[in-house]
Amino acid sequence: MSTVTLTGIGTNIAVRCPLGDDIPRTEGGANWRTETRPKRKPLTIYDGQVPRKLTLAILFDRFNVDGNVERDIALIEALTTPISTGGDPPHVKVSGPVPHSDLVYVVTGLEWGAADYNSHNQRSRQAVTVTLTEYVAGDQVTSRTPTTKKAPVRPGTVTARKGDTLEKIAARVLHKAARWREIQRLNPTIKNPRAVLRAGQTIKVPRTD
């Protein structure tokens, strides 16, 4: 009897699965659709790839030795259970004589069949059909902080007081003397930030509203 092993990637789950009489079945690959056209043959349009599906008929069997297969059943059910709270069930590798054993899968179906029980009322033989679907990771999106363009400065004006300099106006209007350069850019003819301005002189300043 042929066997396959289902291993949960990143876990200690590995279950040896004897294959039943049905051969493994696969689906997926190219996805085509048809699009109708008036009075003409429909178009055949390729819509990309569909994830592969692998269906395995499994028969756990320890009937002849009055054993039980409860551990095997628990292991295969563990492959459908999230690893952590809020997480996903494990991804699965399939080893053995099956198509597409190079792919990574997730278990998407367990269909339980006939079962026999031993003298301890435990399952000693259990048929199950396992459906595995190829795992296709989502595109990785790098989050970027959107760049906000600064609006152009709309200058306002102040009237210089007696003894004012660019630094004093910056301290008074922009609340920081070191911001005198912002005022100087709007008044390029004033070179020295400590030069005393003429009282009554109109000085352009960045608007603060």
C-alpha positions as a Markdown table, in Angstrom:
| # | Residue | x | y | z |
|---|---|---|---|---|
| 1 | Met | 0.0 | 0.0 | 0.0 |
| 2 | Ser | 1.4 | 3.4 | -1.0 |
| 3 | Thr | 1.7 | 6.1 | 1.7 |
| 4 | Val | 2.1 | 9.8 | 1.8 |
| 5 | Thr | 3.3 | 12.0 | 4.6 |
| 6 | Leu | 1.6 | 15.4 | 5.4 |
| 7 | Thr | 3.9 | 17.7 | 7.3 |
| 8 | Gly | 2.9 | 21.0 | 8.9 |
| 9 | Ile | 5.6 | 23.5 | 8.0 |
| 10 | Gly | 7.1 | 25.1 | 11.1 |
| 11 | Thr | 5.3 | 22.6 | 13.4 |
| 12 | Asn | 6.0 | 19.1 | 14.8 |
| 13 | Ile | 2.9 | 17.7 | 13.0 |
| 14 | Ala | 3.7 | 14.9 | 10.6 |
| 15 | Val | 1.2 | 12.2 | 9.8 |
| 16 | Arg | 1.8 | 9.2 | 7.6 |
| 17 | Cys | -1.3 | 8.6 | 5.5 |
| 18 | Pro | -1.9 | 5.2 | 3.7 |
| 19 | Leu | -3.6 | 5.8 | 0.4 |
| 20 | Gly | -6.9 | 4.1 | -0.3 |
| 21 | Asp | -8.0 | 2.5 | -3.5 |
| 22 | Asp | -8.8 | 5.8 | -5.3 |
| 23 | Ile | -5.9 | 7.4 | -7.1 |
| 24 | Pro | -4.9 | 10.9 | -6.1 |
| 25 | Arg | -6.8 | 13.5 | -8.1 |
| 26 | Thr | -5.6 | 17.0 | -9.1 |
| 27 | Glu | -7.4 | 20.1 | -10.4 |
| 28 | Gly | -6.4 | 23.6 | -11.2 |
| 29 | Gly | -3.9 | 25.2 | -13.5 |
| 30 | Ala | -5.0 | 27.4 | -16.4 |
| 31 | Asn | -8.3 | 29.2 | -16.0 |
| 32 | Trp | -10.1 | 29.9 | -19.2 |
| 33 | Arg | -13.5 | 31.5 | -19.7 |
| 34 | Thr | -15.7 | 32.1 | -22.7 |
| 35 | Glu | -17.3 | 35.3 | -23.8 |
| 36 | Thr | -20.3 | 35.2 | -26.1 |
| 37 | Arg | -20.4 | 37.1 | -29.4 |
| 38 | Pro | -23.5 | 37.7 | -31.5 |
| 39 | Lys | -23.9 | 35.0 | -34.1 |
| 40 | Arg | -20.3 | 33.9 | -33.8 |
| 41 | Lys | -18.4 | 31.4 | -31.7 |
| 42 | Pro | -17.6 | 32.6 | -28.2 |
| 43 | Leu | -14.2 | 33.9 | -27.5 |
| 44 | Thr | -11.9 | 31.8 | -25.3 |
| 45 | Ile | -10.1 | 34.1 | -22.9 |
| 46 | Tyr | -7.3 | 33.1 | -20.5 |
| 47 | Asp | -7.9 | 34.5 | -17.0 |
| 48 | Gly | -4.7 | 33.3 | -15.3 |
| 49 | Gln | -3.8 | 30.4 | -13.1 |
| 50 | Val | -6.1 | 28.7 | -10.6 |
| 51 | Pro | -4.5 | 27.2 | -7.4 |
| 52 | Arg | -3.9 | 23.5 | -7.7 |
| 53 | Lys | -6.1 | 21.1 | -5.7 |
| 54 | Leu | -4.9 | 17.7 | -4.6 |
| 55 | Thr | -7.5 | 15.1 | -3.4 |
| 56 | Leu | -6.3 | 12.1 | -1.5 |
| 57 | Ala | -8.3 | 9.1 | -0.4 |
| 58 | Ile | -6.8 | 7.9 | 2.9 |
| 59 | Leu | -7.4 | 4.8 | 4.9 |
| 60 | Phe | -6.1 | 4.6 | 8.4 |
| 61 | Asp | -6.2 | 1.0 | 9.4 |
| 62 | Arg | -5.1 | -0.9 | 12.6 |
| 63 | Phe | -8.2 | -3.1 | 12.6 |
| 64 | Asn | -6.3 | -6.5 | 12.5 |
| 65 | Val | -4.3 | -5.8 | 15.6 |
| 66 | Asp | -7.2 | -4.4 | 17.6 |
| 67 | Gly | -5.3 | -1.1 | 17.7 |
| 68 | Asn | -6.7 | 2.4 | 17.1 |
| 69 | Val | -6.1 | 5.3 | 14.7 |
| 70 | Glu | -7.2 | 8.1 | 17.0 |
| 71 | Arg | -3.7 | 9.7 | 17.1 |
| 72 | Asp | -3.5 | 9.7 | 13.3 |
| 73 | Ile | -7.0 | 11.3 | 13.1 |
| 74 | Ala | -6.0 | 14.0 | 15.7 |
| 75 | Leu | -2.9 | 14.8 | 13.8 |
| 76 | Ile | -4.6 | 15.3 | 10.5 |
| 77 | Glu | -7.3 | 17.4 | 12.1 |
| 78 | Ala | -4.5 | 19.5 | 13.7 |
| 79 | Leu | -3.5 | 20.5 | 10.1 |
| 80 | Thr | -6.8 | 22.4 | 9.9 |
| 81 | Thr | -6.4 | 24.2 | 13.2 |
| 82 | Pro | -4.8 | 27.6 | 13.6 |
| 83 | Ile | -1.3 | 27.4 | 15.1 |
| 84 | Ser | -1.9 | 30.4 | 17.4 |
| 85 | Thr | -4.8 | 32.6 | 18.4 |
| 86 | Gly | -5.8 | 34.8 | 15.5 |
| 87 | Gly | -3.3 | 32.9 | 13.2 |
| 88 | Asp | -3.7 | 30.5 | 10.3 |
| 89 | Pro | -3.6 | 26.8 | 10.1 |
| 90 | Pro | -0.2 | 25.5 | 9.1 |
| 91 | His | 1.0 | 25.2 | 5.5 |
| 92 | Val | 1.6 | 21.6 | 4.4 |
| 93 | Lys | 4.1 | 19.7 | 2.4 |
| 94 | Val | 3.1 | 16.4 | 0.9 |
| 95 | Ser | 5.8 | 13.7 | 0.5 |
| 96 | Gly | 5.2 | 10.6 | -1.5 |
| 97 | Pro | 3.9 | 9.3 | -4.9 |
| 98 | Val | 1.5 | 12.1 | -5.7 |
| 99 | Pro | 1.5 | 14.8 | -8.4 |
| 100 | His | 2.8 | 18.3 | -7.6 |
| 101 | Ser | 4.5 | 17.2 | -4.4 |
| 102 | Asp | 6.8 | 20.2 | -4.8 |
| 103 | Leu | 4.0 | 22.7 | -4.0 |
| 104 | Val | 3.0 | 24.1 | -0.6 |
| 105 | Tyr | -0.6 | 23.3 | 0.4 |
| 106 | Val | -3.2 | 24.0 | 3.0 |
| 107 | Val | -5.8 | 21.5 | 4.1 |
| 108 | Thr | -9.2 | 22.8 | 2.9 |
| 109 | Gly | -11.4 | 19.7 | 3.4 |
| 110 | Leu | -11.7 | 16.5 | 5.5 |
| 111 | Glu | -14.5 | 14.2 | 4.4 |
| 112 | Trp | -14.9 | 11.3 | 6.8 |
| 113 | Gly | -16.0 | 8.0 | 5.4 |
| 114 | Ala | -16.7 | 4.6 | 6.9 |
| 115 | Ala | -15.2 | 3.6 | 10.2 |
| 116 | Asp | -14.7 | 0.5 | 12.3 |
| 117 | Tyr | -14.3 | 0.4 | 16.1 |
| 118 | Asn | -12.3 | -1.8 | 18.4 |
| 119 | Ser | -13.3 | -3.4 | 21.7 |
| 120 | His | -12.5 | -0.1 | 23.5 |
| 121 | Asn | -14.9 | 1.9 | 21.3 |
| 122 | Gln | -12.0 | 3.6 | 19.5 |
| 123 | Arg | -11.7 | 3.9 | 15.7 |
| 124 | Ser | -9.5 | 1.1 | 14.4 |
| 125 | Arg | -10.2 | 1.8 | 10.8 |
| 126 | Gln | -11.1 | 5.2 | 9.3 |
| 127 | Ala | -11.5 | 6.3 | 5.7 |
| 128 | Val | -11.1 | 10.0 | 5.0 |
| 129 | Thr | -10.8 | 12.1 | 1.8 |
| 130 | Val | -8.3 | 14.9 | 2.3 |
| 131 | Thr | -8.5 | 18.0 | 0.0 |
| 132 | Leu | -5.4 | 20.2 | -0.2 |
| 133 | Thr | -5.3 | 23.5 | -2.0 |
| 134 | Glu | -2.1 | 25.1 | -3.2 |
| 135 | Tyr | -1.1 | 28.0 | -0.9 |
| 136 | Val | -0.6 | 31.2 | -2.9 |
| 137 | Ala | 0.8 | 34.0 | -0.7 |
| 138 | Gly | -0.6 | 37.5 | -1.1 |
| 139 | Asp | 1.4 | 40.2 | -2.7 |
| 140 | Gln | 3.7 | 41.9 | -0.2 |
| 141 | Val | 2.7 | 45.6 | 0.1 |
| 142 | Thr | 5.2 | 48.0 | 1.5 |
| 143 | Ser | 3.5 | 50.7 | 3.4 |
| 144 | Arg | 4.7 | 54.1 | 2.6 |
| 145 | Thr | 3.8 | 57.3 | 4.3 |
| 146 | Pro | 2.2 | 59.5 | 1.7 |
| 147 | Thr | 4.2 | 62.6 | 0.9 |
| 148 | Thr | 2.3 | 65.7 | 1.8 |
| 149 | Lys | 3.3 | 68.6 | -0.4 |
| 150 | Lys | 3.7 | 71.7 | 1.6 |
| 151 | Ala | 1.5 | 74.5 | 0.5 |
| 152 | Pro | 3.3 | 77.6 | -0.8 |
| 153 | Val | 3.9 | 80.2 | 1.9 |
| 154 | Arg | 1.4 | 83.0 | 1.7 |
| 155 | Pro | 3.2 | 86.0 | 3.2 |
| 156 | Gly | 1.6 | 88.4 | 5.6 |
| 157 | Thr | 3.0 | 91.6 | 6.8 |
| 158 | Val | 3.9 | 93.3 | 10.0 |
| 159 | Thr | 5.0 | 96.9 | 10.8 |
| 160 | Ala | 8.5 | 97.1 | 12.3 |
| 161 | Arg | 8.5 | 98.7 | 15.7 |
| 162 | Lys | 11.3 | 100.9 | 17.2 |
| 163 | Gly | 14.4 | 98.7 | 17.7 |
| 164 | Asp | 13.0 | 95.7 | 15.8 |
| 165 | Thr | 15.3 | 93.3 | 14.0 |
| 166 | Leu | 14.5 | 90.2 | 12.0 |
| 167 | Glu | 15.3 | 88.1 | 15.0 |
| 168 | Lys | 12.9 | 90.1 | 17.2 |
| 169 | Ile | 10.1 | 89.9 | 14.7 |
| 170 | Ala | 10.7 | 86.1 | 14.3 |
| 171 | Ala | 10.5 | 85.7 | 18.1 |
| 172 | Arg | 7.3 | 87.8 | 18.3 |
| 173 | Val | 5.5 | 86.5 | 15.2 |
| 174 | Leu | 6.8 | 83.0 | 14.8 |
| 175 | His | 7.6 | 82.4 | 18.5 |
| 176 | Lys | 11.2 | 81.5 | 17.8 |
| 177 | Ala | 14.0 | 83.9 | 17.0 |
| 178 | Ala | 15.9 | 81.3 | 15.1 |
| 179 | Arg | 13.2 | 81.3 | 12.4 |
| 180 | Trp | 14.5 | 84.7 | 11.2 |
| 181 | Arg | 15.7 | 83.1 | 7.9 |
| 182 | Glu | 12.1 | 82.4 | 7.0 |
| 183 | Ile | 11.4 | 86.1 | 7.2 |
| 184 | Gln | 14.6 | 87.0 | 5.4 |
| 185 | Arg | 13.6 | 84.8 | 2.4 |
| 186 | Leu | 10.6 | 87.0 | 2.0 |
| 187 | Asn | 12.7 | 90.2 | 2.5 |
| 188 | Pro | 15.9 | 89.4 | 0.6 |
| 189 | Thr | 17.2 | 92.9 | 0.8 |
| 190 | Ile | 17.7 | 92.6 | 4.6 |
| 191 | Lys | 21.0 | 90.7 | 5.0 |
| 192 | Asn | 21.7 | 91.1 | 8.7 |
| 193 | Pro | 19.2 | 89.5 | 11.1 |
| 194 | Arg | 20.4 | 91.8 | 13.9 |
| 195 | Ala | 20.3 | 95.0 | 11.9 |
| 196 | Val | 17.8 | 97.5 | 13.5 |
| 197 | Leu | 15.0 | 98.2 | 11.1 |
| 198 | Arg | 13.3 | 101.5 | 10.4 |
| 199 | Ala | 10.3 | 101.9 | 12.6 |
| 200 | Gly | 7.1 | 101.8 | 10.5 |
| 201 | Gln | 8.8 | 99.7 | 7.8 |
| 202 | Thr | 6.6 | 97.0 | 6.3 |
| 203 | Ile | 8.1 | 93.5 | 6.7 |
| 204 | Lys | 6.8 | 90.4 | 5.0 |
| 205 | Val | 6.4 | 87.4 | 7.3 |
| 206 | Pro | 5.0 | 83.8 | 6.8 |
| 207 | Arg | 1.4 | 83.6 | 7.6 |
| 208 | Thr | 0.6 | 81.6 | 10.7 |
| 209 | Asp | -3.1 | 81.0 | 10.1 |
